[in-house]
Structure formats: C-alpha cells, structure tokens
C-alpha cells in the first residue's frame, strides 16, 4: 500500500475523526499506530536495540499500511525511493 492514494486503515480514520470530540478515546485508539512507527525509528537509529535497517523497514511498512504517512516516507527512504508529498488540492500522494 505504499503507492497512490490508497485509503488508510479504517480504524485509523475513525480515531482521527474522534480527536476533537473524544480526545482520550482517540488517543487510546491512535497509540498502536504510533507505536509501530516508533519501533521502526528505534531499529533504524539503534535506540535500545542494535541498528537493524531491515527490521526498521518491516515496522515502517506495518505502520504505513495502516495509514501512517511519516512511516510511509521512512519506508520509501530506506528502499532508496523518493519521498511522498500530498497534493494540496486533491489530497492524493505524489512521488
């Protein structure tokens, strides 16, 4: 799911929609998405674990598949691909 305008995980979208109305509930629901991204960061940088770019890529992909855009960019970077940006008009991702 690291390409195009693929829709993020429905749970991610639902949690985002609750941020203003029910911030505590949204925080709990968003936590797993953030944790997967942070695992990638830890492995990439060797924080609390030996540096392992393969394992970092694996966790970034997990988070990206669930809609975490920064994780998608990190995964693309580790694979030597261009980073993604959003088209301000259409909201689609551009490479």
C-alpha positions as CSV (number, residue, x, y, z in Angstrom):
1,X,0.0,0.0,0.0
2,X,3.0,2.3,-0.3
3,X,1.7,4.0,-3.5
4,X,-1.0,6.1,-4.9
5,X,-4.0,7.4,-2.9
6,X,-4.7,4.2,-1.0
7,X,-7.0,4.6,1.9
8,X,-5.6,4.2,5.4
9,X,-6.8,1.6,7.9
10,X,-10.5,2.3,8.8
11,X,-9.6,2.2,12.5
12,X,-7.0,5.0,11.9
13,X,-9.6,7.2,10.1
14,X,-12.2,6.6,12.9
15,X,-9.7,7.5,15.6
16,X,-8.7,10.7,13.7
17,X,-12.3,11.7,13.4
18,X,-12.7,11.4,17.2
19,X,-9.7,13.6,18.1
20,X,-11.7,16.8,18.8
21,X,-14.9,15.2,20.1
22,X,-13.3,12.5,22.3
23,X,-9.6,13.1,22.7
24,X,-9.0,10.5,25.3
25,X,-10.7,7.8,23.3
26,X,-8.9,8.9,20.1
27,X,-5.5,8.8,21.9
28,X,-6.0,5.3,23.0
29,X,-7.1,4.2,19.5
30,X,-4.2,6.0,17.8
31,X,-1.5,4.7,20.1
32,X,-0.9,1.3,18.3
33,X,-0.4,3.2,15.0
34,X,2.2,5.5,16.6
35,X,3.9,2.6,18.4
36,X,4.5,0.7,15.1
37,X,6.2,3.8,13.6
38,X,8.3,4.3,16.7
39,X,9.6,0.7,16.5
40,X,10.8,1.5,13.0
41,X,12.6,4.6,14.4
42,X,14.2,2.6,17.2
43,X,15.6,-0.1,14.8
44,X,16.7,2.5,12.3
45,X,18.6,4.5,14.8
46,X,19.7,1.7,17.2
47,X,17.8,3.1,20.1
48,X,17.6,0.4,22.8
49,X,18.4,-2.2,20.2
50,X,21.2,-2.9,17.7
51,X,20.7,-0.9,14.5
52,X,18.8,-3.0,12.0
53,X,17.5,-1.4,8.8
54,X,15.7,-4.5,7.7
55,X,13.7,-4.6,10.9
56,X,13.1,-0.9,10.7
57,X,11.8,-1.2,7.2
58,X,9.4,-4.0,8.3
59,X,7.9,-1.9,11.1
60,X,7.7,1.2,8.9
61,X,5.8,-0.9,6.3
62,X,3.4,-2.1,9.0
63,X,2.6,1.4,10.1
64,X,2.4,2.7,6.5
65,X,-0.1,0.0,5.7
66,X,-2.2,1.3,8.5
67,X,-2.1,4.9,7.1
68,X,0.9,6.4,8.9
69,X,2.3,8.8,6.3
70,X,5.6,9.5,8.0
71,X,6.2,5.8,8.2
72,X,5.5,5.5,4.5
73,X,8.1,8.1,3.8
74,X,10.6,6.4,6.0
75,X,10.0,3.1,4.3
76,X,10.4,4.7,0.9
77,X,13.7,6.3,2.0
78,X,15.1,3.0,3.3
79,X,14.3,1.5,-0.1
80,X,16.0,4.3,-2.0
81,X,12.8,5.7,-3.3
82,X,11.6,9.3,-3.5
83,X,9.5,10.6,-0.5
84,X,5.8,11.2,-0.9
85,X,4.1,14.5,-0.6
86,X,0.4,15.4,-0.7
87,X,-1.2,17.4,-3.4
88,X,-2.9,20.3,-1.5
89,X,-5.8,20.3,-4.0
90,X,-6.7,16.6,-4.5
91,X,-5.2,15.2,-1.3
92,X,-3.5,12.5,-3.3
93,X,0.0,11.4,-2.8
94,X,2.7,12.4,-5.3
95,X,6.1,11.0,-5.7
